[in-house]
Amino acid sequence: MKQKVAIQGIKGSYHHAVAQACFGKDIVVDECMSFRELVDSLEDKRSTDAVMAIENSIAGSIIPNYAYIDEHNLTISGEYFMAIHHCLMALTGQDIADIKEVYSHPMALLQCKEFFREYPHIKLVEDVDTAEVAKRIEQQQLIGIAAVAGKTAASIYNLKILAGEIQTIKSNSTRFFILNTREESGVEKEDINKASLKFITDHKRGSLATVLNVMSDCNLNLTKIQSLPVIDMPWKYSFFVDVTFKQYEDYQKAISVLKIMALEIKVLGEYKNQNG
C-alpha cells in the first residue's frame, strides 16, 4: 500500500504541516474531522500512518488522545514539536471591528484567549479544525466571520490576516505523535532514546513512588507523567509517562523490573527524542 498519512483537519492545518515535515511535501493525506476518525483511518487501513497532537505548551495535554492510543493499541513511532503561530484571518476588505464571530479548534481558541479579551464584541465558537474554518469562509464568502489558523491556511484559502502572532505566549509549541498500527516502530535500536509507557500500580501508599524510583535507579529521565482513571476499576489510575535514556540497555532493565512490580505495564512506543 502506498504511504498515506491520516491528519486531524484538512490541508493547511497544523497537522498537515507536521505530516509534510515528517513524510515529505508530496505526502498523500487522509483528512479526518476528529481524532476518533483519525484512529478509524488507521484501523480500517485507509492510511498507513497518522499524525496526532498530544500536548500544547499553553493548553496542556489532550487527554482523550492518550486513551485512544492505549485502547486501540496504536504504536508511537516518533514525535514532532511544532512552533504554533496563530493568525486571525477573514475575507479581504474587513477589519477586526467588522468581525462578529471567530471560529476555530477549541485548543486554538484557548491558546489565544488573552488576545480576544481586547475584543469583547467578538463571539468565540469552537469548531472541528483551524484550516477547515478558513476554507469554509472562502467557499461561502462569509462576511463578519473570522478564523484562527496558521499563515499557510490564509495563503491556501485566500484570506486576509487581520492580526498575527495572537497566541497568548509567543513561544507556543505543540507536540505531535507519529502513529501506526505496526507492532514495531521501525526505528533502529541504536537511535531509540525515548519511550512512552502506560502502567497501573497497586492502590497502596508508596506504589507510584516505588515505580518512579526504579526508573531513576535505571538512569531513566521522566519527562512527562499523565494520569487517567481506569474506567472499570474505581479509584485506580493508569499513568502515561515519557522517559528518555542514553543506553537502551538501561531502559530494557527498567522494563524487566517494572513488569514484576507494576500491576500492568505497556510499551506504547520507542522512538528518537526530538526535543534536545
ZIPECOR-V761379 format. One record per residue. N is the residue number from 1. RES is the residue in one letter. PHI is phi in whole degrees, -180 to 180 (none if undefined). NEAR is the number of other C-alpha atoms within 8 Angstrom. Layout:
N_RES_PHI_NEAR ; N_RES_PHI_NEAR
This chain:
1_M_none_3 ; 2_K_-65_4 ; 3_Q_-62_9 ; 4_K_-141_12 ; 5_V_-112_14 ; 6_A_-81_16 ; 7_I_-129_16 ; 8_Q_-88_14 ; 9_G_112_16 ; 10_I_-125_13 ; 11_K_-59_8 ; 12_G_101_11 ; 13_S_-81_16 ; 14_Y_-66_8 ; 15_H_-60_12 ; 16_H_-64_13 ; 17_A_-63_9 ; 18_V_-67_12 ; 19_A_-58_13 ; 20_Q_-67_11 ; 21_A_-67_8 ; 22_C_-90_7 ; 23_F_-119_7 ; 24_G_111_8 ; 25_K_-63_6 ; 26_D_-95_5 ; 27_I_-62_11 ; 28_V_-86_7 ; 29_V_-118_10 ; 30_D_-105_11 ; 31_E_-79_10 ; 32_C_-117_12 ; 33_M_-89_11 ; 34_S_-154_9 ; 35_F_-68_10 ; 36_R_-63_7 ; 37_E_-65_9 ; 38_L_-62_14 ; 39_V_-62_10 ; 40_D_-60_8 ; 41_S_-60_12 ; 42_L_-68_15 ; 43_E_-68_8 ; 44_D_-85_7 ; 45_K_63_7 ; 46_R_-72_9 ; 47_S_-135_14 ; 48_T_-94_14 ; 49_D_-144_13 ; 50_A_-148_13 ; 51_V_-115_15 ; 52_M_-134_13 ; 53_A_-66_10 ; 54_I_-123_13 ; 55_E_-162_11 ; 56_N_-126_12 ; 57_S_-69_8 ; 58_I_-101_8 ; 59_A_-88_9 ; 60_G_88_7 ; 61_S_-75_7 ; 62_I_-95_10 ; 63_I_-58_7 ; 64_P_-57_6 ; 65_N_-70_10 ; 66_Y_-62_10 ; 67_A_-65_8 ; 68_Y_-59_11 ; 69_I_-62_11 ; 70_D_-70_9 ; 71_E_-66_7 ; 72_H_-104_7 ; 73_N_51_8 ; 74_L_-82_13 ; 75_T_-105_14 ; 76_I_-85_15 ; 77_S_-107_15 ; 78_G_180_13 ; 79_E_-139_13 ; 80_Y_-149_11 ; 81_F_-103_10 ; 82_M_-121_9 ; 83_A_-70_8 ; 84_I_-103_10 ; 85_H_-121_12 ; 86_H_-81_14 ; 87_C_-126_15 ; 88_L_-96_13 ; 89_M_-138_15 ; 90_A_-157_16 ; 91_L_-63_14 ; 92_T_-63_6 ; 93_G_90_4 ; 94_Q_-123_10 ; 95_D_-120_7 ; 96_I_-59_6 ; 97_A_-62_5 ; 98_D_-85_7 ; 99_I_-85_13 ; 100_K_-103_9 ; 101_E_-137_11 ; 102_V_-124_13 ; 103_Y_-111_14 ; 104_S_-173_16 ; 105_H_-64_11 ; 106_P_-53_9 ; 107_M_-65_7 ; 108_A_-65_12 ; 109_L_-63_12 ; 110_L_-62_8 ; 111_Q_-73_11 ; 112_C_-119_12 ; 113_K_-63_10 ; 114_E_-67_8 ; 115_F_-60_10 ; 116_F_-77_9 ; 117_R_-62_7 ; 118_E_-80_6 ; 119_Y_-130_7 ; 120_P_-64_7 ; 121_H_-76_5 ; 122_I_-94_10 ; 123_K_-91_8 ; 124_L_-96_8 ; 125_V_-127_8 ; 126_E_-73_9 ; 127_D_-140_10 ; 128_V_-80_11 ; 129_D_-161_13 ; 130_T_-64_17 ; 131_A_-70_14 ; 132_E_-64_11 ; 133_V_-65_12 ; 134_A_-59_18 ; 135_K_-63_10 ; 136_R_-65_10 ; 137_I_-60_14 ; 138_E_-69_12 ; 139_Q_-66_6 ; 140_Q_-97_6 ; 141_Q_50_8 ; 142_L_-80_9 ; 143_I_-90_8 ; 144_G_81_10 ; 145_I_-118_12 ; 146_A_-129_14 ; 147_A_-123_14 ; 148_V_-105_15 ; 149_A_-159_16 ; 150_G_-84_15 ; 151_K_-56_10 ; 152_T_-60_8 ; 153_A_-63_14 ; 154_A_-62_14 ; 155_S_-69_8 ; 156_I_-65_7 ; 157_Y_-105_9 ; 158_N_55_8 ; 159_L_-107_12 ; 160_K_-91_9 ; 161_I_-81_11 ; 162_L_-83_10 ; 163_A_-159_8 ; 164_G_-111_9 ; 165_E_52_8 ; 166_I_-93_12 ; 167_Q_-64_13 ; 168_T_-58_10 ; 169_I_-108_7 ; 170_K_-66_8 ; 171_S_-89_6 ; 172_N_-76_13 ; 173_S_-140_11 ; 174_T_-119_13 ; 175_R_-98_12 ; 176_F_-118_14 ; 177_F_-99_13 ; 178_I_-98_13 ; 179_L_-122_13 ; 180_N_-156_13 ; 181_T_-106_11 ; 182_R_-76_7 ; 183_E_-67_5 ; 184_E_-97_7 ; 185_S_-72_13 ; 186_G_88_5 ; 187_V_-85_11 ; 188_E_-62_6 ; 189_K_-54_6 ; 190_E_-70_5 ; 191_D_-95_8 ; 192_I_-78_13 ; 193_N_-141_13 ; 194_K_-151_12 ; 195_A_-146_13 ; 196_S_-112_13 ; 197_L_-129_12 ; 198_K_-127_13 ; 199_F_-144_12 ; 200_I_-125_12 ; 201_T_-111_12 ; 202_D_-62_7 ; 203_H_-88_7 ; 204_K_-148_5 ; 205_R_-58_4 ; 206_G_86_6 ; 207_S_-63_10 ; 208_L_-66_7 ; 209_A_-60_7 ; 210_T_-63_8 ; 211_V_-64_11 ; 212_L_-65_8 ; 213_N_-66_8 ; 214_V_-61_11 ; 215_M_-61_12 ; 216_S_-64_9 ; 217_D_-62_7 ; 218_C_-96_10 ; 219_N_66_9 ; 220_L_-95_12 ; 221_N_-104_9 ; 222_L_-79_10 ; 223_T_-106_8 ; 224_K_-162_8 ; 225_I_-141_9 ; 226_Q_-140_7 ; 227_S_-103_8 ; 228_L_-135_8 ; 229_P_-67_9 ; 230_V_-84_10 ; 231_I_-56_5 ; 232_D_-96_4 ; 233_M_-134_6 ; 234_P_-52_7 ; 235_W_67_7 ; 236_K_-108_9 ; 237_Y_-128_10 ; 238_S_-97_12 ; 239_F_-116_11 ; 240_F_-104_14 ; 241_V_-130_12 ; 242_D_-114_12 ; 243_V_-130_12 ; 244_T_-117_12 ; 245_F_-159_12 ; 246_K_-93_6 ; 247_Q_-115_7 ; 248_Y_-62_11 ; 249_E_-64_6 ; 250_D_-63_12 ; 251_Y_-64_12 ; 252_Q_-60_8 ; 253_K_-62_9 ; 254_A_-61_11 ; 255_I_-62_8 ; 256_S_-61_8 ; 257_V_-69_9 ; 258_L_-67_11 ; 259_K_-63_10 ; 260_I_-85_7 ; 261_M_-87_8 ; 262_A_-89_12 ; 263_L_-64_10 ; 264_E_-154_9 ; 265_I_-140_11 ; 266_K_-139_7 ; 267_V_-87_9 ; 268_L_-88_14 ; 269_G_176_12 ; 270_E_-127_15 ; 271_Y_-157_15 ; 272_K_-94_11 ; 273_N_-65_11 ; 274_Q_-106_7 ; 275_N_-119_4 ; 276_G_102_3
